[in-house]
Amino acid sequence: MHLPVKYDPVDWPQVIADLVRGGFTIPSIAARIGVPPSTIKGWRNNGVEPHHESGERLVLLWCNAMQQDRNTIPSKHRRIKPTTSRRTSWIQLSLTEGNEIHDRDNTCKLC
């Protein structure tokens, strides 16, 4: 009897983009996992998925480079919400006036 296994497919183009953003080049990624650079480009641009062993090596490289666990690897179903900006109060730090912190109405927050 086979039990269904649920998994989130890895977002390979995002994994490669993370590595490039982290300072790797396509040739350096390829050299580290033992595939030609054209293979990395295929995974990134053409929707081709790596064979299991190559994929595992790429996952390990990503985990080490990003200092993350493998369960945080980008997936096609798990989207990271963009950070939302919060409105904050305006403050001014004046180093010439006794290190006072003023709000928008020029009221001293330390006094």
C-alpha positions as CSV (number, residue, x, y, z in Angstrom):
1,M,0.0,0.0,0.0
2,H,1.3,3.4,-0.9
3,L,0.6,6.4,1.3
4,P,0.3,9.8,-0.3
5,V,3.2,12.1,0.4
6,K,2.6,15.8,0.5
7,Y,5.5,18.1,-0.4
8,D,6.0,21.5,-1.8
9,P,7.9,21.5,-5.1
10,V,11.1,23.5,-4.8
11,D,11.2,26.8,-6.7
12,W,14.5,26.1,-8.4
13,P,14.7,29.5,-10.2
14,Q,14.3,31.2,-6.8
15,V,16.9,29.0,-5.2
16,I,19.3,30.0,-7.9
17,A,18.4,33.7,-7.7
18,D,19.0,33.6,-3.9
19,L,22.5,32.1,-4.5
20,V,23.3,34.7,-7.1
21,R,22.1,37.5,-4.8
22,G,24.3,36.0,-2.2
23,G,27.4,36.4,-4.3
24,F,27.6,33.2,-6.4
25,T,27.8,33.2,-10.2
26,I,26.2,30.6,-12.4
27,P,29.6,29.0,-13.1
28,S,30.5,28.9,-9.4
29,I,27.2,27.3,-8.6
30,A,27.7,24.7,-11.4
31,A,31.3,24.0,-10.2
32,R,30.2,23.5,-6.6
33,I,27.5,20.9,-7.5
34,G,29.3,19.3,-10.4
35,V,27.1,20.2,-13.4
36,P,27.7,22.4,-16.4
37,P,26.6,26.1,-16.2
38,S,24.2,25.4,-19.0
39,T,22.4,23.0,-16.7
40,I,22.0,25.7,-14.0
41,K,20.6,28.1,-16.7
42,G,18.1,25.5,-17.8
43,W,16.9,25.1,-14.2
44,R,16.6,28.8,-13.9
45,N,15.1,29.8,-17.2
46,N,13.4,26.8,-18.8
47,G,11.5,25.2,-15.9
48,V,13.6,22.1,-16.1
49,E,14.0,20.3,-12.7
50,P,17.3,18.8,-11.6
51,H,17.8,15.1,-11.2
52,H,17.5,14.0,-7.5
53,E,21.3,14.0,-6.8
54,S,21.9,17.3,-8.4
55,G,18.9,18.8,-6.7
56,E,20.1,17.6,-3.3
57,R,23.5,19.1,-3.9
58,L,21.9,22.4,-4.9
59,V,19.6,22.3,-1.8
60,L,22.7,21.7,0.4
61,L,24.5,24.6,-1.2
62,W,21.5,26.9,-0.7
63,C,21.2,25.8,3.0
64,N,24.9,26.4,3.7
65,A,25.0,29.7,1.8
66,M,21.8,31.1,3.3
67,Q,22.4,29.5,6.7
68,Q,18.9,28.1,6.6
69,D,17.3,24.7,7.2
70,R,16.1,22.8,4.2
71,N,12.5,23.2,5.3
72,T,12.8,26.9,4.6
73,I,13.9,26.5,0.9
74,P,11.7,28.4,-1.5
75,S,8.8,26.4,-2.8
76,K,6.3,26.9,-5.6
77,H,3.4,26.8,-3.1
78,R,4.9,28.6,-0.2
79,R,5.1,32.3,-0.9
80,I,6.8,34.7,1.4
81,K,4.6,37.7,2.1
82,P,6.2,41.0,1.1
83,T,7.1,43.1,4.1
84,T,4.6,45.7,4.8
85,S,5.6,49.1,5.8
86,R,4.3,50.4,9.1
87,R,3.6,54.0,9.7
88,T,5.9,55.3,12.4
89,S,6.0,58.5,14.3
90,W,8.5,61.0,13.1
91,I,11.4,61.6,15.5
92,Q,14.5,63.7,15.3
93,L,17.7,63.0,17.1
94,S,19.6,66.1,17.6
95,L,23.2,65.6,18.6
96,T,23.9,69.3,19.0
97,E,21.1,70.0,21.5
98,G,22.0,67.6,24.4
99,N,20.9,64.4,22.6
100,E,17.2,65.2,23.0
101,I,14.6,63.3,20.9
102,H,11.8,65.4,19.5
103,D,8.5,64.5,18.0
104,R,6.9,66.3,15.1
105,D,5.5,69.0,17.4
106,N,9.1,69.6,18.7
107,T,8.2,68.2,22.1
108,C,11.1,66.7,23.9
109,K,10.5,62.9,24.5
110,L,13.2,62.7,27.1
111,C,12.2,65.8,29.2
